[in-house]
Amino acid sequence: MSARKLLRAYFLANIGRILNSEELREVAGGISEWARRVRELRTEEGYQILTHNDRSDLKPGQYILVTPAPEPAFEREISKEVRAFVLDRNGSTCQMCGAGAGEPHPYDPTRKVRLHIGHIIDKSMGGADDAGNLRAVCSVCNEGAKNLTLDRPSSSKLLAQIRRATGTDQIAVLSWLLRKFPDQAAKILEGG
Protein backbone atom coordinates (compact mmCIF):
# COMPACT_ATOMS: atom_id res chain seq x y z
CA MET A 1 0.00 0.00 0.00
CA SER A 2 1.30 3.48 -0.86
CA ALA A 3 2.42 5.92 1.84
CA ARG A 4 -0.42 8.27 0.91
CA LYS A 5 -3.05 5.54 1.36
CA LEU A 6 -1.50 4.52 4.68
CA LEU A 7 -1.53 8.12 5.93
CA ARG A 8 -5.13 8.66 4.76
CA ALA A 9 -6.29 5.56 6.62
CA TYR A 10 -4.39 6.58 9.76
CA PHE A 11 -5.83 10.10 9.78
CA LEU A 12 -9.35 8.74 9.26
CA ALA A 13 -8.85 6.28 12.14
CA ASN A 14 -7.68 9.14 14.39
CA ILE A 15 -10.12 12.00 13.63
CA GLY A 16 -9.81 14.78 16.21
CA ARG A 17 -6.59 13.38 17.73
CA ILE A 18 -3.36 15.38 17.48
CA LEU A 19 -0.75 13.36 15.59
CA ASN A 20 2.96 14.16 15.54
CA SER A 21 5.46 14.02 12.72
CA GLU A 22 7.37 11.03 14.16
CA GLU A 23 4.32 8.77 14.18
CA LEU A 24 3.24 9.94 10.71
CA ARG A 25 6.71 9.21 9.29
CA GLU A 26 6.48 5.73 10.83
CA VAL A 27 2.97 5.16 9.44
CA ALA A 28 4.23 6.18 5.98
CA GLY A 29 6.90 3.48 6.16
CA GLY A 30 9.72 5.82 7.17
CA ILE A 31 9.89 7.57 3.79
CA SER A 32 11.51 10.99 3.76
CA GLU A 33 8.67 12.58 1.79
CA TRP A 34 5.87 11.72 4.20
CA ALA A 35 5.08 15.44 4.71
CA ARG A 36 4.54 15.84 0.98
CA ARG A 37 2.02 12.98 1.06
CA VAL A 38 0.19 14.78 3.90
CA ARG A 39 0.11 17.98 1.82
CA GLU A 40 -1.30 15.99 -1.10
CA LEU A 41 -4.09 14.72 1.15
CA ARG A 42 -4.88 18.36 1.93
CA THR A 43 -4.46 20.00 -1.47
CA GLU A 44 -5.41 17.22 -3.88
CA GLU A 45 -7.97 15.25 -1.87
CA GLY A 46 -9.37 18.09 0.24
CA TYR A 47 -8.90 16.58 3.72
CA GLN A 48 -8.93 19.27 6.43
CA ILE A 49 -5.63 18.29 8.05
CA LEU A 50 -4.66 21.26 10.21
CA THR A 51 -1.18 22.30 11.39
CA HIS A 52 0.29 25.07 13.56
CA ASN A 53 -0.20 27.36 10.56
CA ASP A 54 -3.96 26.81 10.86
CA ARG A 55 -4.47 26.62 14.64
CA SER A 56 -2.47 28.37 17.34
CA ASP A 57 -2.90 25.50 19.83
CA LEU A 58 -0.91 23.16 17.56
CA LYS A 59 2.88 23.11 17.73
CA PRO A 60 5.16 22.66 14.70
CA GLY A 61 5.12 18.98 13.73
CA GLN A 62 1.56 18.41 14.99
CA TYR A 63 -1.36 17.55 12.70
CA ILE A 64 -5.06 16.97 13.24
CA LEU A 65 -7.85 15.85 10.92
CA VAL A 66 -11.04 17.56 12.07
CA THR A 67 -13.63 15.86 9.86
CA PRO A 68 -13.72 12.73 7.69
CA ALA A 69 -15.47 14.54 4.83
CA PRO A 70 -13.03 16.14 2.38
CA GLU A 71 -13.83 19.53 0.88
CA PRO A 72 -13.47 20.12 -2.86
CA ALA A 73 -9.79 20.22 -3.70
CA PHE A 74 -7.91 22.12 -6.39
CA GLU A 75 -7.15 20.23 -9.54
CA ARG A 76 -3.48 20.21 -10.49
CA GLU A 77 -3.31 20.37 -14.25
CA ILE A 78 0.35 20.93 -15.08
CA SER A 79 1.22 19.30 -18.39
CA LYS A 80 4.45 17.40 -18.91
CA GLU A 81 5.42 20.04 -21.49
CA VAL A 82 5.05 22.84 -18.94
CA ARG A 83 6.98 20.78 -16.36
CA ALA A 84 9.81 20.22 -18.85
CA PHE A 85 9.84 23.92 -19.77
CA VAL A 86 10.03 25.04 -16.11
CA LEU A 87 12.81 22.56 -15.29
CA ASP A 88 14.79 23.68 -18.34
CA ARG A 89 14.19 27.39 -17.65
CA ASN A 90 15.34 26.90 -14.03
CA GLY A 91 18.46 24.99 -15.15
CA SER A 92 17.30 21.84 -13.31
CA THR A 93 18.16 23.52 -10.02
CA CYS A 94 16.09 24.30 -6.95
CA GLN A 95 15.07 27.95 -7.03
CA MET A 96 15.18 28.14 -3.23
CA CYS A 97 18.56 26.62 -2.33
CA GLY A 98 20.29 26.24 -5.72
CA ALA A 99 20.84 22.47 -5.47
CA GLY A 100 21.05 20.60 -8.78
CA ALA A 101 19.02 17.52 -9.66
CA GLY A 102 20.75 14.25 -8.73
CA GLU A 103 23.47 15.86 -6.60
CA PRO A 104 23.82 15.24 -2.86
CA HIS A 105 21.70 17.90 -1.16
CA PRO A 106 23.84 20.66 0.44
CA TYR A 107 21.70 20.76 3.61
CA ASP A 108 21.13 17.00 3.86
CA PRO A 109 23.99 15.12 2.09
CA THR A 110 22.34 11.76 2.83
CA ARG A 111 19.70 12.61 0.21
CA LYS A 112 20.03 13.11 -3.55
CA VAL A 113 18.34 16.23 -4.89
CA ARG A 114 14.94 15.43 -6.38
CA LEU A 115 13.17 18.31 -8.09
CA HIS A 116 9.46 19.03 -8.10
CA ILE A 117 7.42 21.78 -9.69
CA GLY A 118 6.11 24.26 -7.12
CA HIS A 119 3.82 27.26 -7.29
CA ILE A 120 5.21 30.74 -6.60
CA ILE A 121 1.75 31.95 -5.60
CA ASP A 122 -0.04 28.94 -4.15
CA LYS A 123 -3.28 27.65 -5.66
CA SER A 124 -5.02 28.38 -2.36
CA MET A 125 -4.12 32.06 -2.84
CA GLY A 126 -5.31 32.21 -6.45
CA GLY A 127 -2.09 31.13 -8.18
CA ALA A 128 -2.31 29.56 -11.63
CA ASP A 129 -0.76 26.40 -13.07
CA ASP A 130 1.00 28.33 -15.87
CA ALA A 131 4.78 28.44 -16.32
CA GLY A 132 5.01 32.03 -15.07
CA ASN A 133 3.76 30.92 -11.65
CA LEU A 134 5.85 27.75 -11.42
CA ARG A 135 9.43 27.02 -10.35
CA ALA A 136 11.66 24.04 -9.74
CA VAL A 137 12.04 23.25 -6.05
CA CYS A 138 13.82 20.33 -4.36
CA SER A 139 12.21 17.90 -1.93
CA VAL A 140 14.08 19.29 1.08
CA CYS A 141 13.01 22.89 0.45
CA ASN A 142 9.53 21.83 -0.63
CA GLU A 143 8.97 20.02 2.70
CA GLY A 144 9.37 23.30 4.56
CA ALA A 145 7.81 25.63 2.01
CA LYS A 146 4.27 26.89 2.26
CA ASN A 147 3.39 29.96 0.25
CA LEU A 148 7.00 31.15 0.62
CA THR A 149 8.99 32.94 -2.04
CA LEU A 150 12.60 33.77 -1.37
CA ASP A 151 14.31 36.56 -3.29
CA ARG A 152 17.14 35.50 -5.57
CA PRO A 153 20.51 36.77 -4.36
CA SER A 154 22.06 39.61 -6.36
CA SER A 155 25.40 39.17 -8.08
CA SER A 156 27.09 41.32 -5.42
CA LYS A 157 25.75 39.02 -2.66
CA LEU A 158 26.83 35.93 -4.57
CA LEU A 159 30.30 37.36 -5.16
CA ALA A 160 30.61 38.23 -1.46
CA GLN A 161 29.80 34.62 -0.56
CA ILE A 162 32.24 33.26 -3.14
CA ARG A 163 35.01 35.54 -1.84
CA ARG A 164 34.44 34.14 1.67
CA ALA A 165 34.70 30.55 0.43
CA THR A 166 37.88 28.48 0.43
CA GLY A 167 40.02 28.38 -2.69
CA THR A 168 38.88 24.81 -3.35
CA ASP A 169 35.23 25.86 -3.18
CA GLN A 170 35.89 28.88 -5.41
CA ILE A 171 37.46 26.59 -8.02
CA ALA A 172 34.45 24.27 -7.75
CA VAL A 173 32.15 27.25 -8.48
CA LEU A 174 34.33 28.30 -11.42
CA SER A 175 34.31 24.76 -12.78
CA TRP A 176 30.52 24.59 -12.51
CA LEU A 177 30.11 27.97 -14.25
CA LEU A 178 32.43 26.89 -17.09
CA ARG A 179 30.35 23.73 -17.59
CA LYS A 180 27.06 25.64 -17.41
CA PHE A 181 28.12 28.42 -19.81
CA PRO A 182 30.70 26.89 -22.19
CA ASP A 183 30.05 29.30 -25.09
CA GLN A 184 30.28 32.40 -22.92
CA ALA A 185 33.39 31.04 -21.16
CA ALA A 186 35.12 30.50 -24.52
CA LYS A 187 34.37 34.11 -25.53
CA ILE A 188 35.70 35.47 -22.23
CA LEU A 189 38.86 33.36 -22.45
CA GLU A 190 39.42 34.57 -26.04
CA GLY A 191 39.21 38.14 -24.77
CA GLY A 192 35.83 38.91 -26.37
C-alpha positions as CSV (number, residue, x, y, z in Angstrom):
1,M,0.0,0.0,0.0
2,S,1.3,3.5,-0.9
3,A,2.4,5.9,1.8
4,R,-0.4,8.3,0.9
5,K,-3.0,5.5,1.4
6,L,-1.5,4.5,4.7
7,L,-1.5,8.1,5.9
8,R,-5.1,8.7,4.8
9,A,-6.3,5.6,6.6
10,Y,-4.4,6.6,9.8
11,F,-5.8,10.1,9.8
12,L,-9.3,8.7,9.3
13,A,-8.9,6.3,12.1
14,N,-7.7,9.1,14.4
15,I,-10.1,12.0,13.6
16,G,-9.8,14.8,16.2
17,R,-6.6,13.4,17.7
18,I,-3.4,15.4,17.5
19,L,-0.7,13.4,15.6
20,N,3.0,14.2,15.5
21,S,5.5,14.0,12.7
22,E,7.4,11.0,14.2
23,E,4.3,8.8,14.2
24,L,3.2,9.9,10.7
25,R,6.7,9.2,9.3
26,E,6.5,5.7,10.8
27,V,3.0,5.2,9.4
28,A,4.2,6.2,6.0
29,G,6.9,3.5,6.2
30,G,9.7,5.8,7.2
31,I,9.9,7.6,3.8
32,S,11.5,11.0,3.8
33,E,8.7,12.6,1.8
34,W,5.9,11.7,4.2
35,A,5.1,15.4,4.7
36,R,4.5,15.8,1.0
37,R,2.0,13.0,1.1
38,V,0.2,14.8,3.9
39,R,0.1,18.0,1.8
40,E,-1.3,16.0,-1.1
41,L,-4.1,14.7,1.2
42,R,-4.9,18.4,1.9
43,T,-4.5,20.0,-1.5
44,E,-5.4,17.2,-3.9
45,E,-8.0,15.3,-1.9
46,G,-9.4,18.1,0.2
47,Y,-8.9,16.6,3.7
48,Q,-8.9,19.3,6.4
49,I,-5.6,18.3,8.1
50,L,-4.7,21.3,10.2
51,T,-1.2,22.3,11.4
52,H,0.3,25.1,13.6
53,N,-0.2,27.4,10.6
54,D,-4.0,26.8,10.9
55,R,-4.5,26.6,14.6
56,S,-2.5,28.4,17.3
57,D,-2.9,25.5,19.8
58,L,-0.9,23.2,17.6
59,K,2.9,23.1,17.7
60,P,5.2,22.7,14.7
61,G,5.1,19.0,13.7
62,Q,1.6,18.4,15.0
63,Y,-1.4,17.5,12.7
64,I,-5.1,17.0,13.2
65,L,-7.9,15.8,10.9
66,V,-11.0,17.6,12.1
67,T,-13.6,15.9,9.9
68,P,-13.7,12.7,7.7
69,A,-15.5,14.5,4.8
70,P,-13.0,16.1,2.4
71,E,-13.8,19.5,0.9
72,P,-13.5,20.1,-2.9
73,A,-9.8,20.2,-3.7
74,F,-7.9,22.1,-6.4
75,E,-7.1,20.2,-9.5
76,R,-3.5,20.2,-10.5
77,E,-3.3,20.4,-14.3
78,I,0.3,20.9,-15.1
79,S,1.2,19.3,-18.4
80,K,4.4,17.4,-18.9
81,E,5.4,20.0,-21.5
82,V,5.0,22.8,-18.9
83,R,7.0,20.8,-16.4
84,A,9.8,20.2,-18.8
85,F,9.8,23.9,-19.8
86,V,10.0,25.0,-16.1
87,L,12.8,22.6,-15.3
88,D,14.8,23.7,-18.3
89,R,14.2,27.4,-17.6
90,N,15.3,26.9,-14.0
91,G,18.5,25.0,-15.2
92,S,17.3,21.8,-13.3
93,T,18.2,23.5,-10.0
94,C,16.1,24.3,-6.9
95,Q,15.1,27.9,-7.0
96,M,15.2,28.1,-3.2
97,C,18.6,26.6,-2.3
98,G,20.3,26.2,-5.7
99,A,20.8,22.5,-5.5
100,G,21.1,20.6,-8.8
101,A,19.0,17.5,-9.7
102,G,20.8,14.2,-8.7
103,E,23.5,15.9,-6.6
104,P,23.8,15.2,-2.9
105,H,21.7,17.9,-1.2
106,P,23.8,20.7,0.4
107,Y,21.7,20.8,3.6
108,D,21.1,17.0,3.9
109,P,24.0,15.1,2.1
110,T,22.3,11.8,2.8
111,R,19.7,12.6,0.2
112,K,20.0,13.1,-3.5
113,V,18.3,16.2,-4.9
114,R,14.9,15.4,-6.4
115,L,13.2,18.3,-8.1
116,H,9.5,19.0,-8.1
117,I,7.4,21.8,-9.7
118,G,6.1,24.3,-7.1
119,H,3.8,27.3,-7.3
120,I,5.2,30.7,-6.6
121,I,1.7,32.0,-5.6
122,D,0.0,28.9,-4.1
123,K,-3.3,27.7,-5.7
124,S,-5.0,28.4,-2.4
125,M,-4.1,32.1,-2.8
126,G,-5.3,32.2,-6.4
127,G,-2.1,31.1,-8.2
128,A,-2.3,29.6,-11.6
129,D,-0.8,26.4,-13.1
130,D,1.0,28.3,-15.9
131,A,4.8,28.4,-16.3
132,G,5.0,32.0,-15.1
133,N,3.8,30.9,-11.6
134,L,5.9,27.8,-11.4
135,R,9.4,27.0,-10.3
136,A,11.7,24.0,-9.7
137,V,12.0,23.3,-6.0
138,C,13.8,20.3,-4.4
139,S,12.2,17.9,-1.9
140,V,14.1,19.3,1.1
141,C,13.0,22.9,0.4
142,N,9.5,21.8,-0.6
143,E,9.0,20.0,2.7
144,G,9.4,23.3,4.6
145,A,7.8,25.6,2.0
146,K,4.3,26.9,2.3
147,N,3.4,30.0,0.2
148,L,7.0,31.2,0.6
149,T,9.0,32.9,-2.0
150,L,12.6,33.8,-1.4
151,D,14.3,36.6,-3.3
152,R,17.1,35.5,-5.6
153,P,20.5,36.8,-4.4
154,S,22.1,39.6,-6.4
155,S,25.4,39.2,-8.1
156,S,27.1,41.3,-5.4
157,K,25.7,39.0,-2.7
158,L,26.8,35.9,-4.6
159,L,30.3,37.4,-5.2
160,A,30.6,38.2,-1.5
161,Q,29.8,34.6,-0.6
162,I,32.2,33.3,-3.1
163,R,35.0,35.5,-1.8
164,R,34.4,34.1,1.7
165,A,34.7,30.5,0.4
166,T,37.9,28.5,0.4
167,G,40.0,28.4,-2.7
168,T,38.9,24.8,-3.3
169,D,35.2,25.9,-3.2
170,Q,35.9,28.9,-5.4
171,I,37.5,26.6,-8.0
172,A,34.4,24.3,-7.7
173,V,32.2,27.3,-8.5
174,L,34.3,28.3,-11.4
175,S,34.3,24.8,-12.8
176,W,30.5,24.6,-12.5
177,L,30.1,28.0,-14.2
178,L,32.4,26.9,-17.1
179,R,30.3,23.7,-17.6
180,K,27.1,25.6,-17.4
181,F,28.1,28.4,-19.8
182,P,30.7,26.9,-22.2
183,D,30.0,29.3,-25.1
184,Q,30.3,32.4,-22.9
185,A,33.4,31.0,-21.2
186,A,35.1,30.5,-24.5
187,K,34.4,34.1,-25.5
188,I,35.7,35.5,-22.2
189,L,38.9,33.4,-22.5
190,E,39.4,34.6,-26.0
191,G,39.2,38.1,-24.8
192,G,35.8,38.9,-26.4
